[in-house]
Amino acid sequence: MANQTGKRKEDHIRICLGNKAQAKNATSGFEDIQLVHRALPEVNKEKIDLSTTFLGKKFNAPIIVGAMTGGTAKATQINSSIAQAVEKLGLGMGVGSQRAAIENQKLEQTFAVTRKMAPNAFLIANIGGVQLVHGYGLKEVRKVVEMIDADAVAVHLNALQEAVQPEGQTNFKGVLAKISEIAGALDTPVIVKETGAGISADDAKALEDAGVKAIDVGGVGGTSFAAVEYYRTAAKENVSGKAFWDWGIPTAVSLIETSQTVKLPVIASGGLRSGTDVTKA
């Protein structure tokens, strides 16, 4: 199992670097949002302050580098470089799923390097929601938090990816109850994040009721993990990966639905490609 997980992480890095695994015909939706120009801004540009506070931590700007990787030797340099950048800039970052390091202790360093390189930055640990109904519990969640001395832990939801992945775990029944259990027992704030298909208003409300402290909408418009899984297998063998390449809720739509439904901090991710997109978000 550990070798299979590590190999999958290597595949993900290779595919995202070498293939076009982005949303194909779908977009994040931010191009449909027009900012209103103010001819009388009444602002001194030199005194604009971008700093903000998220879950009790001050950021120099409202930016978190989303979870990318970990669990394979190739990921160590990636996580190290990102950590050095966010430490210097006063931002935050998330690590990829730490399942591989739970299965193989030797891989912990691929994640722990982030705290070594970013002693003061806001770090988000990461565990899969589906793993919570396949044997993982509070013990494993605490382990991933301790592994990187995290400020928060993200439970990622990737039902689409698991559904199109040849070896995917497709039983998500009971995930919400497990999230509620973890959120109620853990001192560290729990964030729930999607991985590219978006969060609906109904799901956002359910997560708020479950006690999570923030939501990352992870909408359509950026990396498509259906596309990633399509490239991991022979094209003719993964019809689902191609069919669901652009499946989900565009990030802008998911962001509006979520932010208007819950009274929680909301992170916009999925296809934000410029400072203008960030401003619109």
N, C-alpha and C positions, 0 to 999 in steps of 0.2 A: 504493500500500500504506500509506504513512504517513498519508494523509488518511483512509483507511478505518479505520485503527486509532484515530486521534484521534476520529473520529465515533462509533465504538463506545464509547469511554470516556465521551463526552458522553451517549450513550444510557443507559449504566449509571447515571450520576449521576442523570439525570432520572427513570429508572424507580424507582430505590431511594428517591428522595425523594417521588415522587408516586404510586406504585402499591404494592400489597401483595405484595411479592416475597419475603415470608418463607415458611418452611415452613408448609404449610396444615394438614394433619392429623397430621403427624409432629411430635415434640417432641425436645428435646435429651436427655431421659431423666432429668434431674436431679430431676424431681418424684417419681421413684420411689425416691430415696435419702433416707432419714430420718436426720437427725443425732440422736445420743443426748444427751439432756439430762443434765448433771452437776449434781446438787444440791450437791455439794461440789467445786467447781472448783479450789480451792486456788491461785488465780491473782489477782494484783493487776491489774485491768483497765488501770490507768494505766501499767503497766510492760510491757504487751504490745508486742513488737517485731515489726513486719511485714516488716522488711527481709530481703532474700535476695540470693543471688549467682547469676547466670546467665551461663554462658560467660565467666567471669572478671570480669564487671561487677557492681557492687553496685547493687541497686534498693532504693528506699525501701519498696516493696511488690511482691508478685509479680504485677505487671500489665504487659502489653504491649498497646498499642492495635494491633489487627490491621491488615493491609494493606487499604487502601480504594481509593485512587485515585491519579491522576497521568496525565500525557500529554495533558492538555487545559488550556486557560487557566483553566477553571472550577475545576480541581482545586488550583490554586496556593493559594487562600485556605483551602481545606479542610486541605491538608497543613500550611500555615503555622500555622493555629490549633491543630491537634493537636500540632505540634512545640513550640509555646510552652507548652502545657499539660503535656506530659511532661517538658519541661525544668524547669518550676517544681516539679513533684511528684516528680521523681527516678525516672521510670518509663522505658519504652521504647516504640518504635513501629516498624511496618513501613510501607513505601510500597507502592503498587500496582505492577503489572507495568510495568517500565521499557522494554518493547519499543518503545513509541511514541517514546521519546527516542533509542533506537538508530537508528530509521528517520529521525527528524527532530531534528537537534541543537538546534533552536530550542526544543524542549520540555523540555530538560534542567532548566531553571529550575523547572518545575512539581514536580520532585523535589528538586533541590538546595536549595530554600528550607528544607527540613527541617533540614539541618545549620546553615544560617545562623541559624535560630530556636532550635535546640537544640544548641549547641556541645558540651554534655557528656552528652547523653542517648544511650542505646543505640539505634542505628538499624539497621534491617534492609533491605538492598537486595532486589530482587525480579526474577526472570526465570522465564519459563515452561519447564517441563520439555519440553513438546512442541517448543518452538523449538530445543532442543538436538539434535533429530533432523531438523531442517529447516534446518541451516546454521549455527546459533550454536555457539560453542565457548568456550574459555578467554578469548579476546580480548574477547568480548562480556560475559562474566561479570565480568571485571576492570573493564570500563568502567562497569558499573552500580554496582559497589562504589565505584570512584573518584568517581563522579558525586555521591554523597552522603556520601563518606568513611565508609562503613558499617562497623559492628562485626561484622556477619555478613551473609550473603546467603541468601535463601530461594529455593529452586527450587519453584515452585508446580505442583501436579498438578491439572488440571481436565479430565480425560477426559470427564466427564459434560457439562460446558458445551460443550466443543468438539464433542461428538457431536450436540447439539441446536441448535447455532449454525449458521445457514444457510451462513456462510462459514468454518466451523470447520475446524481441521486435525485429522484423525482418525487419523493414523498415529502411534501411541505406541510402536511396536516399536523397541527399543533405548534407551529412555529411562533405564532402570536403569544400563546400561553407561556412558552419558554422565554420569550423576550420579556414578558411581564415579570416572570419569576426572577430573571437575571437583574432587571432594572430595580426591582424591589430589594434585592439582597446585596447589591454591589454598591460600595461607596463611590467608586469612579463613575462619572457620568456616562450614560449609554446613548450613543447616537445610532440611528438606523439609517442605512444608505442603500439606495438601489445601485445597480451596476450598469445602467444604460437603457433601461426601459421605463423609467419614471415612476413617480408615486402619485396615486390618485387622491382626491379629496377624502374618499371613504377610508382608504388605507391610512392616510395621514391622521385622521381622527382616531382610528383604532389604535395607532401607535401612541398618540398622546394619552389616550385613556390607559394604555399599558404602562405608562410611567417613563417613557424615554425622554431625554432632556433636549434632543435636537434631531432634526431630520435633514438628510442630504438627498435631494430629489433624484440625482443621477439619471437624467432624462435622455431621450433620443437626440442625436446630433453629433456625438463624438464617436468613440470607439464602439463598435458593435460586436459584442461577444458571440452573437449568433454567427457573424462573419468569421470571427477568430476560430470558432469550432468548425465552421465550414472548411477553412483552410487546413485544419489539423487532420482532416480525413480526406480521402479521395472524393473529388467533387460529386461523382455519381452516387457515392454512398451516403452523402449527407444532404438529402433533399430539404430537410427541415431547416438547416442552417441557412440555405439560400432563400427559402420561403419566408423566414422570419428575420431576415437581415435588417430590415428597417422597422421592426415591430416595436411598439411602445408609445409613450406619451412624450411629445417634444418638450425639451427642458423648460422653455418659457411657459408653456401651458401648465406643466406640472408644478412649476414654481408659483404661478398664480393660484392654482387650486389649493396647494398646500398652505401657502402663506395667508390665504383668506379663510382657511378652515381651522387652523390651530394657532395657539398662542405660545409657540416655541420658536427658538432660533432655527432658521432654515438656511441650508447651504445650497447654492445653485451650482450644479456640475453637469457636464454633458455637452460638449461642443462649444464652450466659451473660448473664443479664439482671439479676442482682442480686448483692449481696455474699454472700448465702446460697449462690447457685450457685457463686461463686468458692470459698467455703469447702468445699463438697462436692467440687469439682474437686480 
